[in-house]
Amino acid sequence: MLLDFALPAHDRKIIPEGRLSGPMPWIIAIMLFLTSLVAAAGLTLAQAAQQGGQDLSRQITVQIIEADPTQRAASRAAVVRNLRKFKGVISVDPVTDSDVRQLLEPVLGADILNGDIPIPALIDVRFDTPPTPATLGRLRNVLGPVAPDIRLDPHSNWMAPFYQLMNMLLLLAGAMFLLLLVATCAVVVLAVRSTLNTHRATIEIMHLMGGTDVQAARLFQRRVALDALLGGCVGFGAAAITIVTLDKGFVAAQPGLLSGDALSVSGWVILALIPLAVTALAMLMARFTVISALKKML
């Protein structure tokens, strides 16, 4: 088999296996630690963008701009009644005046809000599916006679730049992930070449005794596989601890859009597969490097 490293005991002694004593497992552990963090960040961003985008695309905010508080309250009640009858609306949540003041106070200041500036009435509306421009047009026609100075703000419009930034971050995370894999492959190639030069005499004796390049490559494959697997487990373990700690920090801070968007079970499965994939990739690189070098050497 191409990735087989189950060798007889006497063959394993030809090239000693250093376990975690050599530099390569620790370098791979560091690379896997960084790779797992980048992958976790990308998976979390993708999950947040998908869930948040689907949720926000179904929400709009209705603003009623009316200077008279009595008329504003009456218009809000009438608008709420009409919204609850509108087809496709699944929830209507009027925002109290005190909550609106709390939202505007950091921007306008308490002194201005305590003056005669009229505070708009806000109503959060959620649809069962993302509303189309035609749906919003019909909604304006229904609400216009009730509240002439009304404004409909789809959440997807003002969140579009944020999700464009998240898509750019996803592309950056993917690029970093690939670069880290390339760097890991380079480490494996350099380590295999160094070990091959160290055991050059042993390989020559193997050839004199009838050994083939493939048999020699299997020896290096096993050593690289064990180093990569041990280093990958250490790196993944450290990354898992870091990810869990950061998840708890996000939950405690309640960062709004990312609140509750911890790494999913499928995300953890993908992360757990990374050390195995890197081990297989390292074995392939070791095999290719040894066979290529031996063809030039012997």
C-alpha positions in Angstrom: 0.0 0.0 0.0 1.1 3.6 -0.8 0.6 4.8 2.8 1.5 1.6 4.6 4.0 1.9 7.5 3.4 -1.4 9.3 6.9 -2.7 8.9 8.6 -5.7 10.5 10.5 -5.0 13.7 13.9 -5.7 12.1 13.2 -3.2 9.3 12.3 -0.4 11.7 15.8 -0.6 13.3 17.5 0.4 10.0 16.4 4.0 10.4 15.9 4.8 14.1 12.6 6.6 15.0 13.1 9.6 17.3 9.5 9.9 18.4 9.2 13.4 19.9 12.9 13.8 20.5 13.8 15.3 17.2 12.9 18.8 15.9 10.5 17.7 13.1 7.6 16.6 15.4 7.7 19.9 17.3 7.9 21.9 14.1 4.9 20.0 12.7 3.1 20.5 16.1 3.6 24.3 15.7 2.4 24.2 12.1 -0.6 22.1 13.0 -1.4 24.5 15.9 -1.5 27.5 13.6 -3.3 25.5 10.9 -6.0 24.4 13.3 -6.5 27.9 14.6 -6.8 29.3 11.0 -9.2 26.5 10.1 -11.3 27.1 13.2 -11.5 30.8 12.5 -12.5 30.2 8.9 -15.2 27.7 9.9 -16.6 30.0 12.6 -16.7 32.9 10.2 -18.4 30.8 7.6 -21.0 29.6 10.1 -21.6 33.1 11.5 -21.9 34.5 8.0 -24.4 31.8 6.9 -26.6 31.9 10.0 -26.4 35.6 10.5 -27.0 36.3 6.8 -30.1 34.0 6.7 -31.5 35.5 9.8 -30.9 39.2 9.0 -32.1 38.8 5.4 -35.6 38.0 6.8 -35.7 41.1 9.1 -36.7 44.7 8.5 -37.1 47.7 10.8 -40.1 50.0 10.4 -39.6 53.6 11.4 -42.4 56.0 12.1 -41.2 59.5 12.1 -43.8 61.7 13.9 -43.2 64.7 16.1 -46.4 64.4 18.1 -46.0 61.7 20.8 -49.7 60.9 20.9 -50.0 60.6 17.1 -46.8 58.6 17.0 -48.2 56.1 19.5 -51.5 55.8 17.7 -49.6 55.3 14.3 -47.4 52.6 15.9 -50.4 50.7 17.2 -52.1 50.9 13.8 -49.0 49.8 12.0 -48.5 46.9 14.3 -52.0 45.7 13.7 -51.6 45.9 9.9 -48.2 44.2 10.0 -49.6 41.2 11.9 -52.1 40.7 9.2 -49.6 41.0 6.4 -48.9 37.7 4.5 -45.4 36.3 5.3 -44.8 38.2 8.6 -44.1 35.8 11.4 -43.3 38.3 14.3 -43.8 41.9 15.0 -41.9 43.4 18.0 -42.5 47.2 18.8 -39.5 48.8 20.4 -40.3 50.9 23.4 -39.4 54.6 23.5 -37.0 54.0 26.4 -35.1 51.3 24.4 -34.9 53.7 21.4 -33.5 56.4 23.7 -30.9 53.9 24.9 -29.9 53.1 21.4 -29.6 56.8 20.4 -28.0 58.1 23.6 -24.4 57.0 22.7 -24.7 58.8 19.4 -26.6 61.9 20.2 -26.0 62.3 23.9 -28.3 62.5 26.8 -28.6 66.3 26.7 -30.0 66.3 23.2 -32.4 63.5 23.8 -33.8 65.3 26.8 -34.7 68.2 24.6 -37.5 68.5 22.1 -36.1 66.3 19.5 -38.7 63.8 18.3 -37.8 60.1 18.8 -38.9 57.8 15.9 -41.0 54.8 16.7 -39.3 51.5 15.8 -40.8 48.2 15.0 -38.8 45.0 14.3 -40.5 42.7 11.7 -39.5 39.2 10.8 -40.6 37.4 7.7 -40.7 33.7 7.0 -38.6 34.2 3.9 -36.4 37.1 2.8 -38.7 39.9 1.6 -38.3 40.9 -2.1 -38.5 44.5 -3.3 -42.0 43.7 -4.6 -43.0 42.5 -1.1 -41.6 45.7 0.5 -43.5 47.7 -2.1 -46.8 46.1 -1.2 -46.0 46.6 2.5 -45.4 50.3 1.9 -48.8 50.6 0.1 -50.5 48.9 3.0 -48.9 51.0 5.7 -48.8 54.3 3.8 -52.4 55.3 4.6 -51.9 54.5 8.2 -48.5 56.3 8.7 -47.5 58.5 5.8 -44.0 59.3 7.2 -43.0 55.6 7.4 -39.6 54.1 6.4 -38.7 50.4 5.8 -35.1 49.5 6.5 -34.1 45.9 5.4 -31.4 44.6 7.7 -29.6 43.0 4.8 -28.9 46.4 3.3 -26.9 47.9 6.1 -25.2 44.6 7.0 -24.0 44.0 3.4 -20.5 45.7 4.0 -20.0 43.6 7.1 -20.6 40.4 5.3 -18.4 41.5 2.4 -15.6 41.9 4.9 -16.4 38.5 6.4 -16.1 37.0 2.9 -12.7 38.7 2.4 -11.6 37.3 5.8 -12.7 33.8 4.7 -10.6 34.1 1.6 -7.7 35.2 3.7 -8.1 32.3 6.1 -8.2 29.9 3.2 -5.0 31.4 1.7 -3.3 31.2 5.1 -4.4 27.5 5.5 -2.9 26.6 2.1 0.3 28.4 2.9 0.7 26.6 6.2 0.2 23.3 4.4 2.8 24.2 1.8 5.2 25.2 4.7 4.5 21.9 6.4 5.3 20.0 3.2 8.5 22.0 2.9 9.5 21.1 6.4 8.9 17.4 5.6 11.0 17.6 2.4 13.9 19.2 4.2 13.8 16.8 7.1 13.7 13.8 4.8 16.6 15.0 2.7 18.6 15.6 5.9 17.8 12.1 7.2 18.5 10.6 3.8 22.0 12.2 3.7 22.6 11.0 7.2 21.7 7.4 6.3 23.2 7.4 2.8 25.6 4.6 3.6 22.8 2.5 5.0 20.7 3.0 1.9 23.7 2.0 -0.3 24.1 -1.2 1.7 20.4 -2.0 1.3 20.7 -1.6 -2.5 23.8 -3.9 -2.5 21.7 -6.5 -0.7 18.9 -6.3 -3.3 16.7 -3.6 -1.7 14.7 -1.3 -3.9 13.9 2.4 -3.8 10.3 1.7 -2.8 11.5 -0.4 0.2 13.8 2.5 1.3 11.0 5.0 0.8 8.7 2.9 3.1 11.3 3.3 5.9 11.2 7.0 5.6 7.5 7.0 5.2 7.0 5.3 8.6 9.4 7.7 10.4 7.7 10.7 8.9 4.2 9.3 9.5 5.0 8.8 13.2 6.6 12.2 13.6 3.7 13.9 11.8 1.1 12.0 13.7 2.6 12.7 17.1 3.3 16.3 16.3 -0.2 16.7 14.8 -1.8 15.4 17.9 0.2 17.8 20.1 -0.6 20.7 17.9 -4.3 19.8 17.6 -4.6 19.4 21.4 -3.1 22.8 22.0 -5.3 24.4 19.4 -8.4 22.7 20.9 -7.7 24.1 24.3 -7.2 27.6 22.8 -10.4 27.4 20.7 -12.5 26.3 23.8 -11.0 29.1 25.9 -11.8 31.7 23.2 -15.3 30.3 22.7 -15.9 30.9 26.4 -14.5 34.4 26.2 -16.9 35.2 23.3 -19.9 33.9 25.1 -19.0 35.9 28.2 -18.4 39.1 26.2 -21.7 38.6 24.2 -20.2 40.2 21.1 -23.5 40.7 19.3 -23.3 39.2 15.8 -20.9 36.5 16.9 -22.7 35.6 20.1 -23.5 31.9 20.3 -21.6 31.1 17.1 -19.3 28.6 18.7 -17.6 26.0 16.6 -20.2 23.3 15.6 -19.8 19.6 15.9 -19.1 19.2 12.2 -16.4 21.9 12.6 -14.7 19.9 15.3 -14.8 16.8 13.1 -13.1 18.7 10.3 -10.4 20.0 12.7 -9.8 16.5 14.0 -9.3 15.2 10.4 -6.6 17.8 9.7 -3.8 15.9 11.6 -4.7 12.7 9.8 -4.7 14.6 6.4 -1.4 16.2 7.2 0.1 12.8 8.2 -1.0 11.3 4.8 0.3 14.3 3.0 3.6 14.1 4.8 4.0 10.4 3.9 3.3 11.2 0.3 5.9 14.0 0.3 8.4 11.7 2.0 7.9 8.9 -0.5 8.2 11.3 -3.5 11.3 13.0 -2.0 13.1 9.7 -1.2 12.4 8.1 -4.6 13.4 11.3 -6.5 16.6 11.6 -4.5 17.6 8.0 -4.8 17.2 8.1 -8.6 19.7 10.9 -8.7 21.9 9.4 -6.0 22.3 5.8 -7.2 
